[in-house]
Amino acid sequence: MNIKRAKQEIKDTIEAYLKKDEFGSYVIGSVRQRPVLLIGPPGVGKTQIMEQISQECGIGLVAYTITHHTRQSAIGLPFIEKREYGGICSNGIYHERDCGCCL
C-alpha cells in the first residue's frame, strides 16, 4: 500500500466516524468506533501523515509514540515469579503474612 492510498483510507475512516444521520446522531456510534493505529518502523512519517489528515479533516490529533514499549525494550526487565494475592500465594496455598512459604 502506498502513502496516498493509506492516507485516503484513514480519511475515509474518519469521515465515516464523523458522519451524522438526519437527526444529528452519529451513524457509527462512539462505542463501535476504534482508534486509528499506524504501525511501522520509526521515521517513515506515520505522525506526519496523521497530522496532515487531522488538519485536512479539521479534527484534533492525539499522537502517542510507543517505540519504548516494544518487546525488544522489555529484555532484561525483572520477571515476577511469585506473588501474594489476598493471603493466598501464587502457588495456591493460604498462609499467614510473611510466613516465608513462597520465598
C-alpha positions as CSV (number, residue, x, y, z in Angstrom):
1,M,0.0,0.0,0.0
2,N,1.4,3.4,-0.9
3,I,1.2,6.5,1.3
4,K,-1.5,8.2,-0.9
5,R,-3.8,5.1,-0.6
6,A,-3.1,4.7,3.2
7,K,-3.9,8.4,3.7
8,Q,-7.2,8.1,1.8
9,E,-8.3,5.1,3.8
10,I,-7.6,6.8,7.0
11,K,-9.6,9.9,5.8
12,D,-12.4,7.6,4.8
13,T,-12.5,6.1,8.2
14,I,-12.5,9.5,9.9
15,E,-15.3,10.7,7.7
16,A,-17.3,7.6,8.4
17,Y,-16.9,8.2,12.1
18,L,-17.9,11.8,11.9
19,K,-21.0,11.2,9.6
20,K,-24.3,12.0,11.2
21,D,-27.8,11.0,10.3
22,E,-30.8,13.3,9.7
23,F,-31.4,13.5,13.5
24,G,-27.8,14.6,14.2
25,S,-26.7,11.3,15.7
26,Y,-23.5,9.7,14.6
27,V,-24.1,6.9,12.1
28,I,-21.4,4.8,13.8
29,G,-21.8,5.3,17.5
30,S,-18.7,6.0,19.6
31,V,-19.0,2.6,21.2
32,R,-18.3,1.0,17.8
33,Q,-15.6,3.4,16.8
34,R,-12.0,2.3,17.2
35,P,-8.8,4.4,17.3
36,V,-6.6,4.6,14.3
37,L,-3.3,2.9,14.9
38,L,-0.4,3.1,12.5
39,I,2.3,0.5,12.8
40,G,5.7,0.8,11.1
41,P,9.3,1.4,11.7
42,P,10.5,4.8,13.1
43,G,11.0,7.6,10.7
44,V,8.6,6.6,7.9
45,G,6.2,9.5,8.5
46,K,3.3,8.0,10.4
47,T,2.9,11.0,12.7
48,Q,3.3,13.5,9.8
49,I,0.6,11.7,7.8
50,M,-1.8,11.8,10.7
51,E,-1.0,15.5,11.3
52,Q,-1.9,16.2,7.7
53,I,-5.1,14.3,7.8
54,S,-6.2,15.9,11.1
55,Q,-5.6,19.3,9.6
56,E,-7.5,18.5,6.4
57,C,-10.4,17.0,8.3
58,G,-10.5,19.8,10.9
59,I,-10.1,17.5,13.9
60,G,-7.7,17.2,16.8
61,L,-4.9,14.7,17.0
62,V,-3.6,12.7,20.0
63,A,-0.3,11.1,19.0
64,Y,1.5,8.6,21.2
65,T,4.8,7.0,20.4
66,I,5.2,3.5,21.8
67,T,8.6,2.7,20.5
68,H,9.9,2.4,24.1
69,H,7.2,-0.2,24.8
70,T,8.4,-2.8,22.2
71,R,9.3,-6.4,23.0
72,Q,13.0,-5.7,22.5
73,S,13.0,-3.0,25.2
74,A,11.5,-5.5,27.7
75,I,14.6,-7.7,27.5
76,G,16.4,-7.5,30.8
77,L,13.4,-6.4,32.9
78,P,12.8,-8.3,36.1
79,F,10.3,-11.2,36.0
80,I,7.9,-11.7,38.9
81,E,7.9,-15.4,39.7
82,K,5.7,-15.4,42.8
83,R,3.3,-13.0,44.2
84,E,0.8,-12.9,47.1
85,Y,-2.9,-12.2,46.4
86,G,-5.1,-11.6,49.5
87,G,-3.4,-14.2,51.7
88,I,-3.1,-16.8,49.0
89,C,0.3,-17.2,47.5
90,S,0.9,-17.7,43.8
91,N,1.2,-21.5,44.3
92,G,-2.3,-21.6,45.8
93,I,-1.5,-22.1,49.5
94,Y,-3.3,-19.9,52.1
95,H,-0.7,-18.7,54.6
96,E,-0.1,-16.1,57.2
97,R,1.6,-12.9,56.2
98,D,5.4,-13.2,55.9
99,C,5.3,-17.0,56.6
100,G,8.1,-17.5,54.0
101,C,6.5,-20.4,52.1
102,C,6.9,-18.5,48.8
103,L,10.5,-17.3,49.4
